[in-house]
Amino acid sequence: MEINNSQNITSEAPRLLPCSSIASVSDQGSDQGTTSLTGVGKECSDGKWYYLFLHNKELKHYLEIFTGKKTVIVKTRSGVEEEMRFCFKVFSYTTADHKKRFEQCPYSKEAYAVRRESALAVKEAFTTGSTQKLNALTDEKEIIGDGYLFVCAPLEDLNLVLVNTFPRQYLATNYKSYSAAVIPHRQMEEFIYLYESMPYNIELMDRPLEDYVQKKQKIRITSGIFKGKEGCIMRLHRNTKLVFAFGNMTVAISYLHAFPFEKID
Protein backbone atom coordinates (compact mmCIF):
# COMPACT_ATOMS: atom_id res chain seq x y z
CA MET A 1 0.00 0.00 0.00
CA GLU A 2 1.37 3.38 -0.99
CA ILE A 3 1.34 6.04 1.72
CA ASN A 4 1.17 9.72 0.90
CA ASN A 5 3.36 11.41 3.50
CA SER A 6 2.61 14.82 2.07
CA GLN A 7 -1.08 14.80 2.88
CA ASN A 8 -2.38 17.55 5.12
CA ILE A 9 -3.10 15.92 8.45
CA THR A 10 -3.93 19.18 10.20
CA SER A 11 -3.85 22.81 9.30
CA GLU A 12 -4.39 26.00 11.25
CA ALA A 13 -5.45 26.02 14.88
CA PRO A 14 -9.13 26.48 15.77
CA ARG A 15 -10.52 29.69 17.24
CA LEU A 16 -9.91 30.16 20.93
CA LEU A 17 -12.03 30.88 23.97
CA PRO A 18 -10.93 33.08 26.87
CA CYS A 19 -11.38 30.90 29.92
CA SER A 20 -12.87 33.75 31.97
CA SER A 21 -16.07 33.32 29.95
CA ILE A 22 -16.49 29.68 31.01
CA ALA A 23 -15.21 29.84 34.57
CA SER A 24 -18.63 29.17 36.12
CA VAL A 25 -19.42 26.13 33.95
CA SER A 26 -19.03 22.69 35.51
CA ASP A 27 -18.80 19.29 33.86
CA GLN A 28 -21.11 16.87 35.66
CA GLY A 29 -19.65 13.95 33.71
CA SER A 30 -16.23 14.22 35.33
CA ASP A 31 -15.15 13.57 38.91
CA GLN A 32 -11.48 14.48 38.81
CA GLY A 33 -10.40 16.68 41.66
CA THR A 34 -7.85 19.33 42.49
CA THR A 35 -5.77 18.73 45.58
CA SER A 36 -3.03 20.37 47.55
CA LEU A 37 0.53 19.09 47.46
CA THR A 38 -0.17 16.62 50.25
CA GLY A 39 -3.19 15.07 48.54
CA VAL A 40 -3.72 12.63 45.70
CA GLY A 41 -5.75 13.62 42.62
CA LYS A 42 -8.95 11.71 41.94
CA GLU A 43 -9.36 9.73 38.74
CA CYS A 44 -12.18 10.42 36.30
CA SER A 45 -14.34 7.42 35.40
CA ASP A 46 -16.16 9.22 32.60
CA GLY A 47 -16.64 12.69 31.22
CA LYS A 48 -16.24 15.15 28.41
CA TRP A 49 -12.99 16.12 26.77
CA TYR A 50 -11.74 19.61 25.87
CA TYR A 51 -8.59 20.63 24.05
CA LEU A 52 -6.03 23.32 23.34
CA PHE A 53 -3.67 23.99 20.45
CA LEU A 54 -0.19 24.59 21.89
CA HIS A 55 3.33 25.20 20.66
CA ASN A 56 5.88 22.53 21.53
CA LYS A 57 7.31 24.10 24.68
CA GLU A 58 3.88 24.96 26.11
CA LEU A 59 2.55 21.52 25.14
CA LYS A 60 5.20 19.82 27.25
CA HIS A 61 4.67 22.31 30.08
CA TYR A 62 0.91 21.80 30.29
CA LEU A 63 1.27 18.03 30.02
CA GLU A 64 3.36 18.12 33.18
CA ILE A 65 0.80 20.28 34.95
CA PHE A 66 -2.28 18.31 33.88
CA THR A 67 -0.68 15.00 34.89
CA GLY A 68 0.47 16.22 38.30
CA LYS A 69 4.21 16.36 37.61
CA LYS A 70 4.23 20.12 38.21
CA THR A 71 2.21 22.27 40.57
CA VAL A 72 0.40 25.57 40.03
CA ILE A 73 0.36 28.57 42.36
CA VAL A 74 -3.34 29.46 42.65
CA LYS A 75 -4.61 32.71 44.13
CA THR A 76 -7.86 32.11 46.04
CA ARG A 77 -10.73 34.59 46.27
CA SER A 78 -9.45 35.67 49.66
CA GLY A 79 -6.14 36.63 48.05
CA VAL A 80 -4.17 33.76 49.56
CA GLU A 81 -1.76 31.88 47.28
CA GLU A 82 -1.88 28.10 47.45
CA GLU A 83 0.29 25.53 45.69
CA MET A 84 -1.95 22.94 44.05
CA ARG A 85 -1.51 19.75 42.05
CA PHE A 86 -3.93 18.57 39.33
CA CYS A 87 -4.48 15.08 37.96
CA PHE A 88 -6.46 14.83 34.71
CA LYS A 89 -6.71 12.39 31.83
CA VAL A 90 -4.72 13.67 28.84
CA PHE A 91 -3.72 12.73 25.30
CA SER A 92 -1.43 14.64 22.95
CA TYR A 93 -1.43 14.83 19.16
CA THR A 94 1.08 16.57 16.90
CA THR A 95 1.37 16.54 13.14
CA ALA A 96 5.06 15.69 13.48
CA ASP A 97 4.29 12.62 15.59
CA HIS A 98 1.61 11.50 13.12
CA LYS A 99 3.98 11.82 10.15
CA LYS A 100 6.62 9.91 12.09
CA ARG A 101 4.16 7.06 12.54
CA PHE A 102 3.55 7.03 8.79
CA GLU A 103 7.26 6.85 8.08
CA GLN A 104 7.94 4.21 10.72
CA CYS A 105 5.07 1.86 9.91
CA PRO A 106 6.66 -1.40 8.69
CA TYR A 107 4.30 -4.12 7.53
CA SER A 108 5.58 -7.00 9.64
CA LYS A 109 4.26 -9.36 12.30
CA GLU A 110 6.31 -7.56 14.93
CA ALA A 111 4.92 -4.15 14.01
CA TYR A 112 1.40 -5.55 13.94
CA ALA A 113 1.91 -7.02 17.43
CA VAL A 114 3.07 -3.64 18.76
CA ARG A 115 0.03 -1.84 17.31
CA ARG A 116 -2.26 -4.56 18.66
CA GLU A 117 -0.79 -4.13 22.16
CA SER A 118 -1.35 -0.38 21.91
CA ALA A 119 -4.98 -0.94 20.92
CA LEU A 120 -5.50 -3.28 23.87
CA ALA A 121 -3.92 -0.72 26.20
CA VAL A 122 -6.37 1.93 25.00
CA LYS A 123 -9.32 -0.41 25.47
CA GLU A 124 -8.18 -1.33 28.99
CA ALA A 125 -7.60 2.29 29.98
CA PHE A 126 -11.11 3.34 28.95
CA THR A 127 -12.77 0.20 30.30
CA THR A 128 -11.18 0.56 33.73
CA GLY A 129 -11.36 4.36 33.76
CA SER A 130 -7.72 4.49 34.84
CA THR A 131 -6.09 7.89 34.52
CA GLN A 132 -2.65 6.36 35.03
CA LYS A 133 -3.04 3.78 32.25
CA LEU A 134 -4.41 6.30 29.76
CA ASN A 135 -1.76 8.91 30.50
CA ALA A 136 0.95 6.28 30.06
CA LEU A 137 0.22 6.37 26.32
CA THR A 138 1.33 10.01 26.22
CA ASP A 139 4.14 9.60 28.76
CA GLU A 140 5.82 7.12 26.42
CA LYS A 141 5.87 9.58 23.52
CA GLU A 142 8.62 11.89 22.47
CA ILE A 143 6.65 15.13 22.12
CA ILE A 144 7.79 16.75 18.90
CA GLY A 145 6.34 19.85 17.26
CA ASP A 146 3.21 21.87 17.94
CA GLY A 147 -0.15 20.18 18.38
CA TYR A 148 -3.29 19.47 20.33
CA LEU A 149 -3.51 18.63 24.01
CA PHE A 150 -6.76 16.84 24.86
CA VAL A 151 -7.80 16.86 28.50
CA CYS A 152 -10.70 15.34 30.43
CA ALA A 153 -11.47 17.65 33.35
CA PRO A 154 -14.17 19.93 34.80
CA LEU A 155 -14.14 23.30 33.06
CA GLU A 156 -13.82 25.13 36.36
CA ASP A 157 -10.59 23.27 37.12
CA LEU A 158 -9.23 23.86 33.62
CA ASN A 159 -10.03 27.53 34.03
CA LEU A 160 -8.20 27.57 37.36
CA VAL A 161 -5.06 26.15 35.75
CA LEU A 162 -5.14 28.38 32.67
CA VAL A 163 -5.78 31.60 34.60
CA ASN A 164 -2.87 30.91 36.94
CA THR A 165 -0.32 29.61 34.42
CA PHE A 166 1.98 31.74 32.26
CA PRO A 167 1.95 32.06 29.31
CA ARG A 168 -1.86 32.15 29.31
CA GLN A 169 -3.48 29.59 27.00
CA TYR A 170 -7.06 29.10 25.80
CA LEU A 171 -9.46 26.28 25.06
CA ALA A 172 -10.65 25.59 21.52
CA THR A 173 -14.23 26.67 20.78
CA ASN A 174 -17.08 25.73 18.48
CA TYR A 175 -17.11 27.82 15.32
CA LYS A 176 -20.71 29.01 15.66
CA SER A 177 -21.49 29.19 19.38
CA TYR A 178 -17.99 30.12 20.63
CA SER A 179 -18.58 27.86 23.62
CA ALA A 180 -15.85 25.40 24.59
CA ALA A 181 -15.59 22.61 22.00
CA VAL A 182 -16.52 19.30 23.61
CA ILE A 183 -15.52 15.78 22.58
CA PRO A 184 -17.71 13.03 24.09
CA HIS A 185 -15.89 10.31 26.03
CA ARG A 186 -16.80 7.63 23.48
CA GLN A 187 -15.46 9.66 20.53
CA MET A 188 -12.18 10.26 22.33
CA GLU A 189 -11.80 6.53 22.90
CA GLU A 190 -12.41 5.85 19.20
CA PHE A 191 -9.89 8.48 18.12
CA ILE A 192 -7.12 7.27 20.44
CA TYR A 193 -7.80 3.65 19.50
CA LEU A 194 -7.42 4.46 15.80
CA TYR A 195 -4.38 6.65 16.30
CA GLU A 196 -2.54 4.05 18.37
CA SER A 197 -3.45 1.00 16.27
CA MET A 198 -3.92 2.29 12.70
CA PRO A 199 -2.30 5.74 12.32
CA TYR A 200 -2.24 5.37 8.53
CA ASN A 201 -6.06 5.04 8.52
CA ILE A 202 -6.86 8.33 10.21
CA GLU A 203 -6.75 11.99 9.24
CA LEU A 204 -7.53 14.90 11.54
CA MET A 205 -8.97 17.99 9.83
CA ASP A 206 -9.52 21.34 11.53
CA ARG A 207 -12.92 22.28 10.05
CA PRO A 208 -16.37 21.19 11.34
CA LEU A 209 -18.15 18.27 9.67
CA GLU A 210 -20.73 20.41 7.84
CA ASP A 211 -17.93 22.10 5.87
CA TYR A 212 -17.05 18.78 4.24
CA VAL A 213 -20.32 16.92 3.74
CA GLN A 214 -23.33 18.02 1.70
CA LYS A 215 -25.82 15.39 0.60
CA LYS A 216 -23.27 12.64 1.22
CA GLN A 217 -24.19 9.00 1.85
CA LYS A 218 -24.64 8.30 5.56
CA ILE A 219 -23.55 4.97 7.02
CA ARG A 220 -23.47 3.17 10.37
CA ILE A 221 -20.67 0.84 11.52
CA THR A 222 -22.27 -2.52 12.43
CA SER A 223 -19.59 -4.33 14.47
CA GLY A 224 -16.34 -3.93 16.35
CA ILE A 225 -15.25 -1.08 18.60
CA PHE A 226 -16.99 1.42 16.30
CA LYS A 227 -20.35 -0.40 16.31
CA GLY A 228 -23.13 2.17 16.13
CA LYS A 229 -20.83 4.98 14.90
CA GLU A 230 -22.55 7.05 12.22
CA GLY A 231 -20.89 9.26 9.65
CA CYS A 232 -20.78 10.18 5.98
CA ILE A 233 -18.87 8.72 3.04
CA MET A 234 -16.85 11.16 0.95
CA ARG A 235 -13.91 11.23 -1.44
CA LEU A 236 -10.76 12.75 0.07
CA HIS A 237 -7.23 12.54 -1.36
CA ARG A 238 -8.53 10.10 -4.00
CA ASN A 239 -9.73 7.73 -1.34
CA THR A 240 -13.22 6.94 -0.02
CA LYS A 241 -13.41 7.81 3.66
CA LEU A 242 -15.82 7.84 6.59
CA VAL A 243 -15.96 11.26 8.22
CA PHE A 244 -17.50 12.24 11.54
CA ALA A 245 -17.47 15.19 13.93
CA PHE A 246 -14.69 15.47 16.51
CA GLY A 247 -15.04 18.57 18.69
CA ASN A 248 -15.02 21.46 16.21
CA MET A 249 -12.87 19.37 13.86
CA THR A 250 -13.50 16.32 11.68
CA VAL A 251 -11.96 12.85 11.71
CA ALA A 252 -11.66 10.96 8.41
CA ILE A 253 -11.12 7.18 8.36
CA SER A 254 -9.86 5.42 5.25
CA TYR A 255 -10.02 1.77 4.13
CA LEU A 256 -13.71 1.34 4.90
CA HIS A 257 -13.59 -2.34 3.94
CA ALA A 258 -12.03 -2.96 7.37
CA PHE A 259 -15.20 -1.71 9.06
CA PRO A 260 -18.48 -3.51 8.20
CA PHE A 261 -21.24 -0.94 7.74
CA GLU A 262 -24.78 -0.38 6.50
CA LYS A 263 -26.22 2.57 4.59
CA ILE A 264 -28.78 4.76 6.37
CA ASP A 265 -31.08 7.53 5.19
C-alpha positions as a printed Julia matrix, in Angstrom:
265×3 Matrix{Float64}:
   0.0    0.0    0.0
   1.37   3.38  -0.99
   1.34   6.04   1.72
   1.17   9.72   0.9
   3.36  11.41   3.5
   2.61  14.82   2.07
  -1.08  14.8    2.88
  -2.38  17.55   5.12
  -3.1   15.92   8.45
  -3.93  19.18  10.2
  -3.85  22.81   9.3
  -4.39  26.0   11.25
  -5.45  26.02  14.88
  -9.13  26.48  15.77
 -10.52  29.69  17.24
  -9.91  30.16  20.93
 -12.03  30.88  23.97
 -10.93  33.08  26.87
 -11.38  30.9   29.92
 -12.87  33.75  31.97
 -16.07  33.32  29.95
 -16.49  29.68  31.01
 -15.21  29.84  34.57
 -18.63  29.17  36.12
 -19.42  26.13  33.95
 -19.03  22.69  35.51
 -18.8   19.29  33.86
 -21.11  16.87  35.66
 -19.65  13.95  33.71
 -16.23  14.22  35.33
 -15.15  13.57  38.91
 -11.48  14.48  38.81
 -10.4   16.68  41.66
  -7.85  19.33  42.49
  -5.77  18.73  45.58
  -3.03  20.37  47.55
   0.53  19.09  47.46
  -0.17  16.62  50.25
  -3.19  15.07  48.54
  -3.72  12.63  45.7
  -5.75  13.62  42.62
  -8.95  11.71  41.94
  -9.36   9.73  38.74
 -12.18  10.42  36.3
 -14.34   7.42  35.4
 -16.16   9.22  32.6
 -16.64  12.69  31.22
 -16.24  15.15  28.41
 -12.99  16.12  26.77
 -11.74  19.61  25.87
  -8.59  20.63  24.05
  -6.03  23.32  23.34
  -3.67  23.99  20.45
  -0.19  24.59  21.89
   3.33  25.2   20.66
   5.88  22.53  21.53
   7.31  24.1   24.68
   3.88  24.96  26.11
   2.55  21.52  25.14
   5.2   19.82  27.25
   4.67  22.31  30.08
   0.91  21.8   30.29
   1.27  18.03  30.02
   3.36  18.12  33.18
   0.8   20.28  34.95
  -2.28  18.31  33.88
  -0.68  15.0   34.89
   0.47  16.22  38.3
   4.21  16.36  37.61
   4.23  20.12  38.21
   2.21  22.27  40.57
   0.4   25.57  40.03
   0.36  28.57  42.36
  -3.34  29.46  42.65
  -4.61  32.71  44.13
  -7.86  32.11  46.04
 -10.73  34.59  46.27
  -9.45  35.67  49.66
  -6.14  36.63  48.05
  -4.17  33.76  49.56
  -1.76  31.88  47.28
  -1.88  28.1   47.45
   0.29  25.53  45.69
  -1.95  22.94  44.05
  -1.51  19.75  42.05
  -3.93  18.57  39.33
  -4.48  15.08  37.96
  -6.46  14.83  34.71
  -6.71  12.39  31.83
  -4.72  13.67  28.84
  -3.72  12.73  25.3
  -1.43  14.64  22.95
  -1.43  14.83  19.16
   1.08  16.57  16.9
   1.37  16.54  13.14
   5.06  15.69  13.48
   4.29  12.62  15.59
   1.61  11.5   13.12
   3.98  11.82  10.15
   6.62   9.91  12.09
   4.16   7.06  12.54
   3.55   7.03   8.79
   7.26   6.85   8.08
   7.94   4.21  10.72
   5.07   1.86   9.91
   6.66  -1.4    8.69
   4.3   -4.12   7.53
   5.58  -7.0    9.64
   4.26  -9.36  12.3
   6.31  -7.56  14.93
   4.92  -4.15  14.01
   1.4   -5.55  13.94
   1.91  -7.02  17.43
   3.07  -3.64  18.76
   0.03  -1.84  17.31
  -2.26  -4.56  18.66
  -0.79  -4.13  22.16
  -1.35  -0.38  21.91
  -4.98  -0.94  20.92
  -5.5   -3.28  23.87
  -3.92  -0.72  26.2
  -6.37   1.93  25.0
  -9.32  -0.41  25.47
  -8.18  -1.33  28.99
  -7.6    2.29  29.98
 -11.11   3.34  28.95
 -12.77   0.2   30.3
 -11.18   0.56  33.73
 -11.36   4.36  33.76
  -7.72   4.49  34.84
  -6.09   7.89  34.52
  -2.65   6.36  35.03
  -3.04   3.78  32.25
  -4.41   6.3   29.76
  -1.76   8.91  30.5
   0.95   6.28  30.06
   0.22   6.37  26.32
   1.33  10.01  26.22
   4.14   9.6   28.76
   5.82   7.12  26.42
   5.87   9.58  23.52
   8.62  11.89  22.47
   6.65  15.13  22.12
   7.79  16.75  18.9
   6.34  19.85  17.26
   3.21  21.87  17.94
  -0.15  20.18  18.38
  -3.29  19.47  20.33
  -3.51  18.63  24.01
  -6.76  16.84  24.86
  -7.8   16.86  28.5
 -10.7   15.34  30.43
 -11.47  17.65  33.35
 -14.17  19.93  34.8
 -14.14  23.3   33.06
 -13.82  25.13  36.36
 -10.59  23.27  37.12
  -9.23  23.86  33.62
 -10.03  27.53  34.03
  -8.2   27.57  37.36
  -5.06  26.15  35.75
  -5.14  28.38  32.67
  -5.78  31.6   34.6
  -2.87  30.91  36.94
  -0.32  29.61  34.42
   1.98  31.74  32.26
   1.95  32.06  29.31
  -1.86  32.15  29.31
  -3.48  29.59  27.0
  -7.06  29.1   25.8
  -9.46  26.28  25.06
 -10.65  25.59  21.52
 -14.23  26.67  20.78
 -17.08  25.73  18.48
 -17.11  27.82  15.32
 -20.71  29.01  15.66
 -21.49  29.19  19.38
 -17.99  30.12  20.63
 -18.58  27.86  23.62
 -15.85  25.4   24.59
 -15.59  22.61  22.0
 -16.52  19.3   23.61
 -15.52  15.78  22.58
 -17.71  13.03  24.09
 -15.89  10.31  26.03
 -16.8    7.63  23.48
 -15.46   9.66  20.53
 -12.18  10.26  22.33
 -11.8    6.53  22.9
 -12.41   5.85  19.2
  -9.89   8.48  18.12
  -7.12   7.27  20.44
  -7.8    3.65  19.5
  -7.42   4.46  15.8
  -4.38   6.65  16.3
  -2.54   4.05  18.37
  -3.45   1.0   16.27
  -3.92   2.29  12.7
  -2.3    5.74  12.32
  -2.24   5.37   8.53
  -6.06   5.04   8.52
  -6.86   8.33  10.21
  -6.75  11.99   9.24
  -7.53  14.9   11.54
  -8.97  17.99   9.83
  -9.52  21.34  11.53
 -12.92  22.28  10.05
 -16.37  21.19  11.34
 -18.15  18.27   9.67
 -20.73  20.41   7.84
 -17.93  22.1    5.87
 -17.05  18.78   4.24
 -20.32  16.92   3.74
 -23.33  18.02   1.7
 -25.82  15.39   0.6
 -23.27  12.64   1.22
 -24.19   9.0    1.85
 -24.64   8.3    5.56
 -23.55   4.97   7.02
 -23.47   3.17  10.37
 -20.67   0.84  11.52
 -22.27  -2.52  12.43
 -19.59  -4.33  14.47
 -16.34  -3.93  16.35
 -15.25  -1.08  18.6
 -16.99   1.42  16.3
 -20.35  -0.4   16.31
 -23.13   2.17  16.13
 -20.83   4.98  14.9
 -22.55   7.05  12.22
 -20.89   9.26   9.65
 -20.78  10.18   5.98
 -18.87   8.72   3.04
 -16.85  11.16   0.95
 -13.91  11.23  -1.44
 -10.76  12.75   0.07
  -7.23  12.54  -1.36
  -8.53  10.1   -4.0
  -9.73   7.73  -1.34
 -13.22   6.94  -0.02
 -13.41   7.81   3.66
 -15.82   7.84   6.59
 -15.96  11.26   8.22
 -17.5   12.24  11.54
 -17.47  15.19  13.93
 -14.69  15.47  16.51
 -15.04  18.57  18.69
 -15.02  21.46  16.21
 -12.87  19.37  13.86
 -13.5   16.32  11.68
 -11.96  12.85  11.71
 -11.66  10.96   8.41
 -11.12   7.18   8.36
  -9.86   5.42   5.25
 -10.02   1.77   4.13
 -13.71   1.34   4.9
 -13.59  -2.34   3.94
 -12.03  -2.96   7.37
 -15.2   -1.71   9.06
 -18.48  -3.51   8.2
 -21.24  -0.94   7.74
 -24.78  -0.38   6.5
 -26.22   2.57   4.59
 -28.78   4.76   6.37
 -31.08   7.53   5.19
